[in-house]
Amino acid sequence: MRTAAGYILVFSLFPFFLFILFSTAKEINKVQGFQGALEQAVSEDKFNITKTSLLTDKDGKVFSEMNRPFRLYADDEDIPDFVKEILVASEDQHFYDHVGFDAGAIIRALVKNLVFTHIQQGGSTITQQLARNLYLGQEKTYNRKLTELFYAHEIEKTLTKEEIMELYLNIIYFSNGVYGIETASQYYFQKNLGDLNQAELAFITAIPNNPNKYDPVDHFDQTKIRQERLLDIMQQTGKLTEKEASELKEVPIKLNVRKKVDHYPDYAVYAQSELRELVASQEGYLKKLDAAASPEQKQKIYDDFDRRMSEVINSGIIIHTSLHREMQEKSKSAFQNRLNYKEIEGASITVDNQSRQIVAMIGGKDYQKYNFHHAYQAFRQPGSSIKPLLVYGPYIEETGATIAERVNADNYCIGNYCPINYGGRQFGTVTLNTAFSQSYNTPALRLFEKVGIDKAFAFLTKFNFEKVQEQDYTYAASIGGFTHGMSPLEMTDAYTSFIDGNYQPSRSITRVTDYNGKVLYEWNEPKETIWSQGTTEKVRAMLSNSMQNGTGKWAKINAPYAGVKTGTTNNYHDYWVLGLTDLYTTGVWIGSDIPQNMEKIESDRPSHLIWRDIMN
């Protein structure tokens, strides 16, 4: 009877409430549109909660988080009934009966607040608290409380009670920058919500009532007192027996506070970049950019894509990668041990030969997250490391030559272009195998001329060299002369074609899923045959000889198969070592952000030793 009277009183006062609400608002002329705006604001597609996106390694273990704050989401079926029962018993006993607000509670709060002349008690239901968190903030004014009622009622019309409870438990604050009950479980105990016992569930459920007072890290005892109070309420409402409540109070609570997961920034930052490429490709943004007729249209597409990426990342995704922690750590150690020179940087990429997945990546000798990433953002002249891709591979593919075929290694000019061999020496007639392993320049120019510039570059265009352009189609390219050059990632990626003659872009991401495992994005790129079996075998033989007897001998390792090609650019600005074993393909680049002469460290062979350390 009292509750019914309360409803009658509340509804009878609605016109008065509306008058107060809109008479204090400056936009009184928009009153007629209030209901429509309210319905639109509370439509289901507005219930978007930012969730943390995670990156996992090849074993499915999280190694990095993409967005903050740390926020996971629990579906209704994954939230224990015990948690819901605690909330209903302690916060809103009529939750499953009311229409968004509890009239009796409002009257009691109103009487108390009138006595104290300012707002002491809100009488808020779970639905009202949800409305407050989603739309209104924590300000305590009568206007805000009235608006809260309207929002709560619209939410009740839009969602089921189960959906309201799910949303509420995923949006409330659990102190220490933690939102949502699954996040709280992971943060305070490093356990899945479903793995907590009832004592632990009651403990974390105690926090949202007053997140500062019941912060388990700083005020553990206060949180424990609140937990026991909740267990008493559960006993009083018949959800627990006296014995059950007493036993739960005695269960030890041991916090295991989670630290932010942020390992392997070199790999994580690249994977995030690749995610943008994956989404842009699969959702058609790349095609839109190609079709854009003006810079303004392109900018609009870029802006739309940025908004879309924010939606994807904030939706809470799992980016499954091929990161091999041991290989990543080995690569990092190699740079730390071998590159102790001021102002000299480096990068490396390691690809698994079988899967064509990137298993390790170094973006700099002391890479810090979101700094310039040398592995995929640095474009440098490739020097002689381009020769297998642009000279020897195409020449053998076009002519069927053997590696024993002979070529002149004396000085040679085409027009005004007259490259020389290292040290200015001339070597007479040598085999292709020797010219390759010793990295002579003049034989490379002769072979390149025989193939023809266009035919040679036709092979190069099959790889993902972003900055290769028509003005690079010159004879200087045969020994690494390009306008902008290539990134270490691009070069390593192209060298994977010497695994078996086939090429498939090297990727770090295997798939992207939501929290429930549904696949949202994945690469689907077929392999393309670049080199015949004969050409592949011959190039691999020359790579092996280069390691055994040529310029790559300082990188020599013992493996069923191993081969490399080196590259040094003019004035010793860049050092390259690229090659493969039976298991992996790895590229190493050494240089400076502002190119400088590094002749003084040439005898140390840092690029060779780093490659060797990684591949051993």
C-alpha positions as CSV (number, residue, x, y, z in Angstrom):
1,M,0.0,0.0,0.0
2,R,2.8,2.4,1.0
3,T,4.7,1.6,-2.3
4,A,1.6,2.2,-4.4
5,A,1.0,5.5,-2.6
6,G,4.6,6.4,-3.4
7,Y,4.1,5.8,-7.1
8,I,1.0,7.9,-7.1
9,L,2.8,10.7,-5.4
10,V,5.8,10.6,-7.7
11,F,3.7,10.6,-10.9
12,S,1.5,13.4,-9.6
13,L,4.6,15.5,-9.0
14,F,6.0,14.8,-12.5
15,P,4.6,18.1,-14.0
16,F,6.3,20.0,-11.1
17,F,9.5,18.1,-11.7
18,L,9.4,19.0,-15.4
19,F,8.8,22.6,-14.6
20,I,11.8,22.8,-12.3
21,L,14.0,20.9,-14.8
22,F,13.2,23.1,-17.8
23,S,12.7,26.4,-16.1
24,T,16.3,26.2,-14.9
25,A,17.5,25.3,-18.4
26,K,18.4,27.9,-21.0
27,E,17.0,25.9,-23.9
28,I,13.4,26.0,-22.8
29,N,12.2,26.3,-26.4
30,K,13.4,22.7,-27.0
31,V,11.2,21.1,-24.3
32,Q,8.9,19.5,-26.9
33,G,11.9,17.6,-28.3
34,F,13.0,16.3,-24.9
35,Q,11.3,12.9,-25.1
36,G,12.6,12.2,-28.6
37,A,16.1,13.2,-27.7
38,L,15.9,11.1,-24.6
39,E,14.8,8.0,-26.5
40,Q,17.6,8.5,-29.0
41,A,20.2,8.9,-26.3
42,V,19.1,5.7,-24.6
43,S,18.8,3.6,-27.7
44,E,20.7,0.3,-27.5
45,D,23.4,1.5,-30.0
46,K,24.5,4.1,-27.5
47,F,25.5,1.6,-24.9
48,N,29.1,1.5,-26.0
49,I,31.7,0.8,-23.2
50,T,35.4,1.3,-23.9
51,K,37.1,-2.1,-23.4
52,T,40.8,-2.8,-23.4
53,S,42.2,-4.5,-26.5
54,L,45.0,-7.0,-25.9
55,L,47.9,-8.4,-27.9
56,T,48.8,-12.1,-27.5
57,D,51.9,-14.0,-28.4
58,K,52.1,-17.3,-30.4
59,D,51.0,-19.2,-27.2
60,G,48.0,-17.0,-26.6
61,K,49.6,-15.1,-23.6
62,V,49.0,-11.4,-23.3
63,F,52.1,-9.3,-23.8
64,S,50.6,-5.8,-24.4
65,E,47.5,-3.6,-23.9
66,M,46.4,-1.1,-26.5
67,N,44.2,1.3,-24.8
68,R,43.6,2.6,-21.3
69,P,42.1,2.4,-18.8
70,F,42.4,-1.4,-18.4
71,R,38.8,-2.6,-19.1
72,L,37.5,-6.1,-19.8
73,Y,33.9,-7.1,-20.4
74,A,31.9,-9.9,-18.8
75,D,28.7,-11.2,-20.5
76,D,25.7,-11.9,-18.3
77,E,26.2,-15.6,-18.4
78,D,29.8,-15.2,-17.1
79,I,28.8,-13.1,-14.1
80,P,28.1,-15.3,-11.0
81,D,24.6,-15.2,-9.7
82,F,26.1,-14.6,-6.2
83,V,27.4,-11.2,-7.3
84,K,23.9,-10.2,-8.7
85,E,22.3,-11.3,-5.5
86,I,24.7,-9.2,-3.4
87,L,23.9,-6.1,-5.4
88,V,20.2,-6.6,-5.3
89,A,20.2,-7.3,-1.6
90,S,22.4,-4.3,-0.7
91,E,21.6,-1.7,-3.4
92,D,18.2,-2.3,-4.9
93,Q,15.9,-5.0,-3.3
94,H,13.1,-4.2,-5.7
95,F,15.3,-4.2,-8.8
96,Y,13.4,-7.0,-10.6
97,D,10.0,-5.3,-9.9
98,H,10.4,-1.5,-10.4
99,V,10.3,0.4,-13.7
100,G,13.6,2.2,-13.2
101,F,13.1,3.9,-9.9
102,D,11.8,2.9,-6.5
103,A,9.1,5.3,-5.4
104,G,9.2,4.3,-1.8
105,A,13.0,4.8,-1.7
106,I,12.6,8.2,-3.4
107,I,10.1,9.4,-0.7
108,R,12.3,8.2,2.1
109,A,15.3,10.0,0.5
110,L,13.2,13.2,-0.1
111,V,12.1,13.4,3.5
112,K,15.6,12.9,4.8
113,N,17.1,15.4,2.4
114,L,14.4,18.0,3.3
115,V,15.3,17.6,7.0
116,F,19.0,18.2,6.3
117,T,18.2,21.0,3.7
118,H,20.6,19.5,1.1
119,I,21.0,16.2,-0.7
120,Q,22.1,13.5,1.7
121,Q,20.5,10.4,0.2
122,G,19.6,9.6,-3.4
123,G,17.4,6.5,-3.2
124,S,18.9,5.5,-6.5
125,T,18.2,2.1,-8.1
126,I,20.7,0.1,-10.0
127,T,19.1,1.4,-13.2
128,Q,19.4,5.0,-12.0
129,Q,23.1,4.4,-11.1
130,L,23.6,3.0,-14.6
131,A,22.0,6.1,-16.2
132,R,24.2,8.3,-14.0
133,N,27.3,6.6,-15.1
134,L,26.4,6.5,-18.7
135,Y,25.0,9.9,-19.2
136,L,24.9,12.3,-16.3
137,G,28.0,12.2,-14.1
138,Q,28.0,12.3,-10.3
139,E,26.7,15.8,-9.6
140,K,24.1,15.9,-6.7
141,T,21.4,18.4,-7.7
142,Y,17.6,18.0,-7.9
143,N,17.7,18.8,-11.7
144,R,20.2,16.0,-12.2
145,K,18.2,13.6,-10.0
146,L,15.1,14.3,-12.0
147,T,16.8,13.8,-15.3
148,E,18.2,10.6,-13.9
149,L,14.7,9.3,-13.3
150,F,13.7,9.9,-17.0
151,Y,16.9,8.2,-18.3
152,A,16.4,5.2,-16.0
153,H,12.8,4.8,-17.2
154,E,13.9,4.9,-20.8
155,I,16.7,2.3,-20.1
156,E,14.1,0.0,-18.5
157,K,11.9,0.3,-21.7
158,T,14.9,-0.5,-23.9
159,L,16.7,-3.3,-22.0
160,T,15.8,-6.4,-20.0
161,K,16.7,-6.6,-16.3
162,E,19.4,-9.0,-17.2
163,E,20.9,-6.6,-19.7
164,I,20.7,-3.8,-17.3
165,M,22.5,-5.8,-14.6
166,E,25.2,-6.9,-17.1
167,L,25.8,-3.3,-18.3
168,Y,25.9,-2.0,-14.7
169,L,28.4,-4.5,-13.6
170,N,30.6,-3.7,-16.6
171,I,30.6,0.0,-16.1
172,I,30.9,0.7,-12.4
173,Y,34.2,1.8,-10.9
174,F,36.3,-0.5,-8.7
175,S,39.0,2.0,-7.7
176,N,42.6,2.2,-9.1
177,G,41.4,3.0,-12.6
178,V,39.5,-0.3,-12.8
179,Y,36.1,-0.4,-14.4
180,G,33.9,-3.5,-14.5
181,I,33.8,-6.6,-12.4
182,E,35.8,-8.8,-14.8
183,T,38.5,-6.2,-14.8
184,A,38.4,-6.0,-11.0
185,S,38.8,-9.8,-10.8
186,Q,41.8,-9.7,-13.1
187,Y,43.3,-6.6,-11.5
188,Y,43.0,-7.5,-7.8
189,F,43.4,-11.3,-8.0
190,Q,44.7,-12.0,-11.5
191,K,41.9,-14.6,-12.0
192,N,39.0,-14.9,-14.3
193,L,35.7,-13.8,-12.6
194,G,34.4,-17.3,-12.8
195,D,37.4,-18.6,-10.9
196,L,36.8,-16.5,-7.8
197,N,35.3,-18.0,-4.6
198,Q,32.3,-16.4,-3.0
199,A,34.4,-14.6,-0.4
200,E,36.5,-13.0,-3.1
201,L,33.3,-12.1,-5.1
202,A,31.9,-10.4,-2.0
203,F,35.2,-8.6,-1.4
204,I,35.4,-7.0,-4.9
205,T,31.6,-6.3,-4.9
206,A,32.2,-4.2,-1.8
207,I,34.4,-1.7,-3.6
208,P,32.0,0.3,-5.9
209,N,29.9,1.6,-2.9
210,N,32.7,4.0,-2.1
211,P,35.8,3.3,-4.3
212,N,38.0,5.6,-2.4
213,K,37.1,4.3,1.1
214,Y,37.0,0.7,-0.1
215,D,40.2,0.7,-2.2
216,P,41.6,-2.8,-1.4
217,V,45.2,-1.7,-2.0
218,D,45.2,1.3,0.4
219,H,42.3,0.4,2.7
220,F,42.2,-3.4,2.8
221,D,40.7,-3.5,6.3
222,Q,37.9,-1.2,5.3
223,T,37.1,-3.3,2.3
224,K,37.0,-6.4,4.5
225,I,34.6,-4.7,6.9
226,R,32.3,-3.8,3.9
227,Q,32.6,-7.4,2.6
228,E,31.4,-8.8,5.9
229,R,28.6,-6.3,6.0
230,L,27.5,-7.5,2.6
231,L,27.6,-11.1,3.8
232,D,25.4,-10.2,6.8
233,I,22.9,-8.6,4.4
234,M,22.9,-11.8,2.4
235,Q,22.1,-13.7,5.6
236,Q,19.4,-11.3,6.5
237,T,17.7,-11.7,3.1
238,G,17.9,-15.5,3.3
239,K,20.4,-15.9,0.5
240,L,23.0,-17.4,3.0
241,T,22.6,-19.2,6.3
242,E,24.3,-18.0,9.4
243,K,26.9,-20.7,9.1
244,E,27.6,-20.0,5.4
245,A,28.1,-16.3,6.1
246,S,30.4,-17.0,9.0
247,E,32.5,-19.5,7.0
248,L,32.9,-17.0,4.1
249,K,34.1,-14.3,6.5
250,E,36.9,-16.6,7.6
251,V,38.1,-17.3,4.1
252,P,41.5,-15.6,3.6
253,I,41.6,-12.8,1.0
254,K,45.0,-12.6,-0.7
255,L,45.4,-9.8,-3.2
256,N,47.6,-10.4,-6.3
257,V,47.5,-7.0,-7.8
258,R,48.1,-7.0,-11.6
259,K,50.7,-4.7,-13.1
260,K,50.1,-3.2,-16.5
261,V,51.2,-5.6,-19.2
262,D,53.4,-3.7,-21.6
263,H,56.2,-6.0,-22.9
264,Y,58.1,-6.0,-26.3
265,P,57.2,-2.5,-27.5
266,D,59.1,-3.0,-30.8
267,Y,56.7,-5.8,-31.7
268,A,53.6,-4.3,-30.2
269,V,53.8,-1.0,-32.0
270,Y,54.4,-2.7,-35.4
271,A,51.4,-5.1,-34.8
272,Q,49.2,-2.0,-34.0
273,S,50.4,-0.5,-37.3
274,E,49.6,-3.7,-39.2
275,L,46.2,-3.8,-37.6
276,R,45.4,-0.5,-39.3
277,E,46.5,-2.0,-42.6
278,L,44.4,-5.1,-42.0
279,V,41.2,-3.1,-41.2
280,A,41.8,-0.7,-44.0
281,S,42.2,-3.5,-46.4
282,Q,39.2,-5.6,-45.3
283,E,36.8,-2.7,-44.8
284,G,37.5,-1.1,-48.2
285,Y,39.3,2.0,-47.1
286,L,42.3,1.3,-49.4
287,K,40.1,1.1,-52.4
288,K,38.3,4.3,-51.4
289,L,41.7,6.1,-51.2
290,D,42.7,4.8,-54.6
291,A,39.5,6.1,-56.0
292,A,39.6,9.5,-54.3
293,A,39.8,12.4,-56.8
294,S,41.1,15.1,-54.6
295,P,43.2,15.7,-51.5
296,E,40.1,16.8,-49.7
297,Q,38.4,13.5,-50.4
298,K,41.4,11.6,-49.2
299,Q,41.5,13.6,-46.0
300,K,37.8,12.8,-45.4
301,I,38.5,9.1,-45.9
302,Y,41.5,9.3,-43.5
303,D,39.3,11.0,-40.9
304,D,36.6,8.4,-41.3
305,F,39.1,5.6,-41.0
306,D,40.6,7.1,-37.8
307,R,37.1,7.1,-36.3
308,R,36.5,3.6,-37.4
309,M,39.8,2.4,-35.8
310,S,38.9,4.0,-32.5
311,E,35.6,2.1,-32.6
312,V,37.4,-1.2,-33.3
313,I,40.0,-0.7,-30.7
314,N,37.6,0.5,-28.0
315,S,35.3,-2.4,-28.7
316,G,37.7,-4.7,-27.0
317,I,39.6,-7.0,-29.4
318,I,42.2,-9.7,-29.1
319,I,45.0,-9.3,-31.6
320,H,46.6,-12.7,-32.0
321,T,50.2,-12.4,-33.1
322,S,53.1,-14.8,-33.9
323,L,55.5,-13.2,-31.3
324,H,58.1,-15.7,-30.2
325,R,59.2,-14.4,-26.9
326,E,62.5,-16.3,-26.9
327,M,63.4,-15.0,-30.3
328,Q,62.4,-11.5,-29.4
329,E,64.5,-11.5,-26.3
330,K,67.5,-13.1,-28.1
331,S,67.2,-10.3,-30.8
332,K,67.1,-7.6,-28.1
333,S,70.2,-9.1,-26.4
334,A,72.1,-9.2,-29.6
335,F,71.6,-5.4,-30.2
336,Q,72.5,-4.6,-26.6
337,N,75.7,-6.7,-26.7
338,R,76.9,-5.8,-30.2
339,L,75.8,-2.2,-30.8
340,N,77.6,-0.1,-28.2
341,Y,78.2,2.9,-30.4
342,K,76.9,6.4,-29.9
343,E,74.3,7.7,-32.4
344,I,74.3,4.4,-34.3
345,E,70.9,2.6,-34.5
346,G,69.7,-0.7,-35.8
347,A,66.8,-2.9,-36.6
348,S,66.0,-6.5,-37.3
349,I,63.1,-8.7,-38.4
350,T,62.8,-12.5,-38.1
351,V,60.3,-14.5,-40.0
352,D,59.3,-18.1,-39.5
353,N,60.0,-19.9,-42.9
354,Q,57.0,-22.2,-42.6
355,S,54.2,-19.8,-41.6
356,R,55.7,-16.6,-43.1
357,Q,54.8,-15.0,-39.8
358,I,57.0,-12.3,-38.1
359,V,58.2,-13.9,-34.9
360,A,60.6,-11.1,-33.7
361,M,61.2,-7.5,-34.5
362,I,63.6,-4.8,-33.1
363,G,62.8,-1.2,-33.9
364,G,66.0,0.3,-32.4
365,K,68.8,-0.6,-30.0
366,D,66.9,0.9,-27.1
367,Y,63.4,1.3,-28.6
368,Q,60.8,3.1,-26.5
369,K,57.1,2.7,-27.3
370,Y,55.8,4.9,-30.1
371,N,59.2,6.3,-31.0
372,F,60.5,6.2,-34.5
373,H,60.5,2.5,-35.5
374,H,63.6,1.7,-37.7
375,A,62.3,-1.7,-38.7
376,Y,59.4,-0.5,-40.8
377,Q,59.7,3.3,-40.8
378,A,63.3,3.8,-41.8
379,F,63.9,3.7,-45.6
380,R,67.5,3.4,-46.5
381,Q,69.7,2.5,-49.5
382,P,70.0,-1.3,-49.7
383,G,73.5,-1.5,-51.2
384,S,74.5,-4.9,-52.5
385,S,71.8,-6.6,-50.5
386,I,69.4,-5.8,-53.4
387,K,71.4,-7.9,-55.9
388,P,69.8,-11.3,-55.3
389,L,66.3,-9.7,-55.8
390,L,67.1,-7.3,-58.7
391,V,70.1,-8.8,-60.5
392,Y,71.0,-12.4,-59.9
393,G,67.5,-13.8,-59.3
394,P,66.1,-12.2,-62.5
395,Y,69.2,-13.0,-64.6
396,I,69.1,-16.7,-63.7
397,E,65.3,-16.8,-64.1
398,E,65.5,-15.2,-67.5
399,T,68.5,-17.1,-68.9
400,G,68.7,-20.3,-67.0
401,A,72.4,-19.6,-66.2
402,T,74.3,-21.8,-63.8
403,I,76.2,-20.3,-60.9
404,A,79.4,-21.5,-62.6
405,E,78.7,-19.2,-65.6
406,R,81.5,-16.6,-66.0
407,V,81.2,-12.9,-66.0
408,N,83.7,-10.0,-66.4
409,A,84.5,-8.3,-63.1
410,D,86.7,-5.5,-64.5
411,N,85.6,-1.9,-64.6
412,Y,82.6,-1.1,-66.8
413,C,80.6,2.0,-67.8
414,I,77.1,2.4,-69.3
415,G,77.1,6.0,-70.5
416,N,78.3,8.2,-67.7
417,Y,77.6,5.6,-65.1
418,C,80.8,3.9,-64.0
419,P,80.7,2.0,-60.7
420,I,83.7,0.3,-59.3
421,N,84.3,-2.7,-57.1
422,Y,85.2,-2.3,-53.4
423,G,88.7,-0.9,-53.2
424,G,88.7,0.0,-56.9
425,R,90.0,-3.4,-57.8
426,Q,89.5,-5.4,-61.0
427,F,89.2,-9.2,-60.9
428,G,88.9,-10.3,-64.6
429,T,86.5,-13.1,-65.4
430,V,84.9,-14.8,-62.4
431,T,81.9,-17.2,-61.9
432,L,78.5,-15.9,-60.9
433,N,79.0,-17.6,-57.6
434,T,82.2,-15.7,-56.9
435,A,80.8,-12.4,-58.1
436,F,77.9,-12.9,-55.8
437,S,79.7,-14.1,-52.7
438,Q,82.4,-11.3,-53.0
439,S,79.7,-8.7,-53.8
440,Y,81.5,-7.3,-56.9
441,N,79.7,-4.4,-58.4
442,T,80.8,-4.4,-62.1
443,P,79.5,-8.0,-62.8
444,A,76.2,-7.0,-61.2
445,L,75.9,-4.0,-63.6
446,R,76.7,-6.3,-66.6
447,L,74.1,-8.9,-65.7
448,F,71.5,-6.2,-65.0
449,E,72.1,-4.7,-68.4
450,K,71.6,-8.1,-70.0
451,V,68.2,-8.7,-68.3
452,G,67.0,-5.2,-69.0
453,I,65.9,-2.6,-66.5
454,D,62.1,-3.1,-67.0
455,K,62.3,-6.9,-66.8
456,A,64.4,-6.8,-63.7
457,F,62.1,-4.3,-62.0
458,A,59.1,-6.5,-62.9
459,F,60.4,-9.0,-60.4
460,L,60.9,-6.3,-57.7
461,T,57.3,-5.0,-58.1
462,K,56.0,-8.3,-56.9
463,F,57.2,-7.4,-53.4
464,N,55.8,-4.7,-51.1
465,F,58.4,-2.0,-51.7
466,E,56.4,1.1,-50.8
467,K,58.8,3.8,-52.1
468,V,60.2,2.3,-55.2
469,Q,59.2,4.6,-58.1
470,E,59.8,5.0,-61.8
471,Q,62.7,7.4,-61.3
472,D,64.5,4.4,-59.6
473,Y,64.6,2.6,-62.9
474,T,68.2,3.3,-63.6
475,Y,71.4,1.2,-63.8
476,A,72.4,2.5,-60.4
477,A,69.7,0.4,-58.9
478,S,71.7,-2.7,-59.7
479,I,74.1,-2.0,-56.8
480,G,71.5,-0.4,-54.5
481,G,71.1,3.2,-55.8
482,F,67.5,4.3,-55.1
483,T,65.7,7.5,-54.5
484,H,64.3,6.6,-51.0
485,G,65.4,3.0,-50.5
486,M,63.7,0.2,-48.6
487,S,62.9,-0.5,-45.0
488,P,64.5,-3.4,-43.2
489,L,61.1,-5.1,-43.0
490,E,60.6,-4.8,-46.7
491,M,64.0,-6.3,-47.5
492,T,63.5,-9.2,-45.1
493,D,60.1,-9.8,-46.4
494,A,61.4,-10.0,-50.0
495,Y,64.1,-12.4,-49.0
496,T,61.5,-14.9,-47.8
497,S,61.0,-15.6,-51.5
498,F,64.3,-17.6,-51.4
499,I,62.8,-20.1,-48.9
500,D,61.1,-22.0,-51.7
501,G,60.6,-19.5,-54.6
502,N,57.2,-18.4,-53.3
503,Y,56.2,-15.1,-51.8
504,Q,53.6,-14.3,-49.3
505,P,53.7,-11.0,-47.3
506,S,55.2,-11.5,-43.9
507,R,52.7,-10.7,-41.1
508,S,52.7,-10.4,-37.4
509,I,48.9,-10.8,-37.0
510,T,47.4,-14.2,-37.4
511,R,43.8,-13.1,-36.6
512,V,41.8,-10.6,-34.7
513,T,38.9,-11.7,-32.5
514,D,36.5,-10.4,-30.0
515,Y,36.5,-11.5,-26.4
516,N,34.4,-14.5,-27.2
517,G,36.7,-15.8,-29.9
518,K,34.7,-14.7,-32.9
519,V,37.1,-13.9,-35.8
520,L,36.7,-10.3,-36.9
521,Y,39.7,-9.9,-39.2
522,E,42.5,-12.1,-40.6
523,W,44.9,-11.9,-43.5
524,N,44.0,-14.1,-46.5
525,E,46.9,-13.5,-48.9
526,P,47.8,-16.3,-51.3
527,K,51.3,-17.3,-52.1
528,E,52.7,-16.2,-55.4
529,T,55.5,-18.0,-57.2
530,I,58.4,-15.6,-57.9
531,W,61.3,-17.9,-58.7
532,S,61.4,-21.3,-60.3
533,Q,62.8,-24.2,-58.4
534,G,66.0,-24.0,-60.3
535,T,66.5,-20.3,-59.7
536,T,65.7,-20.7,-56.0
537,E,68.2,-23.5,-55.6
538,K,70.9,-21.6,-57.3
539,V,70.4,-18.4,-55.3
540,R,70.3,-20.4,-52.1
541,A,73.6,-22.0,-53.1
542,M,75.2,-18.6,-53.7
543,L,73.8,-17.3,-50.4
544,S,75.4,-20.2,-48.6
545,N,78.7,-19.7,-50.4
546,S,78.6,-16.0,-49.4
547,M,78.4,-17.1,-45.7
548,Q,81.1,-19.8,-46.1
549,N,83.6,-18.0,-48.3
550,G,82.5,-14.4,-49.0
551,T,81.5,-11.2,-47.4
552,G,79.0,-12.9,-45.0
553,K,81.6,-15.2,-43.4
554,W,81.5,-13.3,-40.1
555,A,77.8,-14.3,-39.7
556,K,78.6,-18.0,-40.2
557,I,76.6,-20.4,-38.1
558,N,76.2,-24.2,-38.0
559,A,72.7,-25.2,-39.4
560,P,71.3,-27.7,-41.9
561,Y,71.1,-24.7,-44.2
562,A,72.3,-21.1,-43.8
563,G,73.1,-18.3,-46.3
564,V,73.4,-14.5,-46.3
565,K,73.9,-11.5,-48.5
566,T,75.6,-8.4,-47.2
567,G,75.2,-4.8,-48.2
568,T,77.3,-1.6,-47.6
569,T,76.2,1.7,-49.0
570,N,78.3,4.7,-50.2
571,N,80.4,6.3,-47.5
572,Y,79.6,3.5,-45.1
573,H,76.2,5.0,-44.2
574,D,74.4,1.6,-43.9
575,Y,75.4,-2.0,-43.1
576,W,73.0,-4.8,-44.1
577,V,73.0,-8.6,-43.5
578,L,70.0,-10.5,-44.9
579,G,69.6,-14.3,-45.1
580,L,68.0,-17.4,-44.0
581,T,68.4,-20.8,-42.4
582,D,66.2,-23.9,-42.6
583,L,64.0,-22.3,-40.0
584,Y,64.0,-18.5,-40.2
585,T,64.7,-15.6,-42.4
586,T,66.3,-12.6,-40.7
587,G,67.3,-9.1,-41.8
588,V,69.6,-6.8,-39.9
589,W,70.3,-3.1,-40.7
590,I,72.8,-0.8,-38.9
591,G,72.9,3.0,-39.5
592,S,72.3,6.4,-38.1
593,D,69.1,8.5,-38.2
594,I,71.2,11.2,-39.8
595,P,73.5,9.2,-42.1
596,Q,77.1,9.3,-41.1
597,N,80.3,7.5,-42.1
598,M,80.6,4.3,-40.1
599,E,83.9,3.1,-41.6
600,K,85.5,3.1,-38.1
601,I,83.2,0.2,-37.0
602,E,83.4,-1.8,-40.2
603,S,86.0,-4.2,-38.8
604,D,83.8,-4.9,-35.8
605,R,81.1,-6.4,-38.2
606,P,78.2,-5.5,-35.9
607,S,75.5,-6.4,-38.4
608,H,77.1,-9.8,-39.0
609,L,77.4,-10.6,-35.3
610,I,73.9,-9.5,-34.5
611,W,72.5,-11.7,-37.3
612,R,74.6,-14.6,-36.0
613,D,73.5,-14.1,-32.4
614,I,69.8,-14.1,-33.5
615,M,70.1,-17.1,-35.7
616,N,72.3,-19.3,-33.6
